[in-house]
């Protein structure tokens, strides 16, 4: 996934009202940027953080910048836009770069299923089981090399797990894919202390037959692509 325009560096002043952030550009100007992440962004929104903004000249947009990356020590990055996760995964699916999810000739996004959910991708193809794929963007890290999900209580996420469990119990293939938008991550775990309910729902769905995958990402100031599989540190 390529960024549409070259990113520019800034220092975060504050993030507020969920979807807004004030930042100071290298020339000293203060600007307001759109934040595509409605979650807690735990550990990513500290004042003074070096961030990267994507400018735009679209007259239909009120804000002329969007916050895309956080830069960490050692030249590592975190992608802060969860909306990018599905685009990244779709590109990887179409290119056959996820071995566990190859051999499908139809990739349908946002398909209704269950009681009141939409699955991120429904995969189908001759001789292949219909496969439901739910993507979760992972950005939290509280220990070196360890990425965790979720970063806040997510009743919606627990509901998705219940719907996927029902899919698996019905004999169809259900897959939860953690896309880790951090270049400093080496493994993935559940943040059960943040959301015990999600951890319980996860255990139940896995027992019902849910498959769980985790992918790292290659992140640069040009764009974000799916990377290599990451191990799951989950009992």
N, C-alpha and C positions, 0 to 999 in steps of 0.2 A: 504494500500500500504506500503510494507516494504522497507526500504533502503537496498541495496544489501550488503553493508559493514558498519561496525560501524562508526558513524560520529566522527570527532575530532574537538575540539574547536580552534578558531583562532580570531585574531583581524583584521578587515578590514583596509587595507592601502588605497586602492583606487579601484574604478571600472572605466573601460575605454573601449573604442572601443566596447561598448555594451555587448560584450560576454566575457570580460576578467575582472578579479579582482585579485589584489595583496593582500596577507594576511600574517600575521605573526603568526606562530604556537607557542604553549606554550614553546617549546624549543628554541625559538628565530629565527628559520629558516624562511626565506621569500619564499613563493611559489606563483605561479600563478594558479588560478582556473578558470574553465569554468563557465560562467554565462548563464543559460538557459533562462533568461528573457530578451527579446529584448526591453522591454518597459522602461519607465522612472524610475521605482523603487523609486518613490517619497517617501521620508522619510525612506527608507530602506538601503541606501548606504552611510551613513555618516561615514567618516573616524573614526576609533576607535571603531566602533560597534562590539559587540561580535557576531560572526557568527559560523556556523557549516558546515564543509566541509566533503564530502564523497570521500575517497581515492579509487583509483583503480590501478590495476597492469596490465591492458590491454595493450599489446604492440602496438596495433593499434591506441591507443589514444595518442595524443601529450601531453595533459595535464593530470596529475595524480591526480587532485582534481576537484571536482564539488561543487559549492556553493549550499547548500540545505536550510538552515534555518538562520533566524535572531533571536537572543534572546533579549527579552525586560525585563524591570523591572517587578518584581513579578513572574518571571518564565514563562512568556508568550513567545510564538513563532509565527513567520510568516514563511510560506513556500514560498520561492521565485521562485520556478520553475513552471511556468504556464503549462508546458507540463505534469506535474503530475496530473493536475485537471481531465483530462479525464480518467486516470487510476483509480483515487479515485472514480469518479462517476460510472464508469463501475462496479467496485467491489460492490458498494452500490446497483446498479440496479440488478445485478445478485443475491445478497443476499436478495432482497426484502426490503431494508431498507429505501426506499423513498416511503411513502404511496401513494402519488399522481401518482406514476409511477409503480405500481405493476400490475400483471395480464398479462404481456406480455411474450411470450415464445421465441421471436426472438429479439436480440439486434444487430443491424448492425451499425458499426462505419463508419464515413467518407463517407456518401452517397451523391452523387451529386444531387443537386436540384436547382430550380430557374434558373437564367441566367448564373451565374458563381460562385456558392457557393457549399460548402460541409457542410452538417449538421453533428454535432458531433455524434449523435445517431438517428437512425430511429427504433422505436419500433413497433412491430406488434404482433398480437395474435388473436386467435379465439374469435369473439364477442367483440373485442376491436378496437377502431379507430386507424388507423395508426398515430403515434405520432412522430413529429419532435422535437428533444431536442438539444438546443444549450447551451453549457457550457461556462461560463465566470469565470475566476479566479480573485478573489478580494483580493487585498493586501493593498490598500491605507487606512490610517486612519489619519484624521487630528483633531479629537476630541475624547475624551475618550469614548470607547465603540461603536463608529460609524465607520463602514466600508463603503467605497465609491468606485464607479466604474463610469467612467474609471479614470486612473491616468495620462492620456495624451489624446490628440485628436486622435480619432480612426475612420477614414473614413471606414475602413473595418468593424468595429463593426456596424456602421450605415447602411452599405449595408446589413449585416446579418439581421438586424431588418426589413429592407424593404422586404427582401426575406421571412422572417417569417410572416410578415403581409400579404403577398400575399397568403401564405399557409393557414392562418386563414380565410382570406376572401373567399377562395375556399371551406370552410366548413370542412377543416381538422384540426387536433389538433396540435398546435404549442406551445412549452414551452421554455422559457428562464430560465436557472438555474444558479444563482449566487452561486458559491462555494467560501466561504469566508475562505481563508487560513490564518486566524489569530485567536488565541485563546482568544484574549482580546475583540472580537467584540460581541456586543449584538443586533445590528440592522444594516440594510443596507440601503443606500441611493444612489442617483445619484449625481455625482460631476458635476452638470450642469454648474458651473462656469468654469470648466476646458474644457468641450466640450459641448457647447450649442446645437450643431448639433446632437449629440448623444441623448441628452435629448428630442429634438423635435422628432427624429425618434422613440424613446422609447414610447413617448406619442401616436404617430400615430399607432404604432404596437399594443399597448394595446387597443386602441379604435377599432382596427380591430379584436380583439379577442385573442391576444397573452396572454398566461398564464405566470405568473412570480413566480418563487420559489427561496428561498434562504436557503442555508444550511451552518451551521458552520462546523468546523472540530475539530477532536482530533489530536493534534500534539505532538509528543515526539521525542526523538533522535533515536527511533526505526523505526518510520514511521508516516504516515498520513492517517487518516480514516475520512469518512464523519460522521458528527455529527447530532445534532438536528436542526430543522428548526429555522430560524431567522426571526423576523418581518421586513417587508419592510416599511421604512419611506419615502414613495414616494407618492406624491399627484396623 
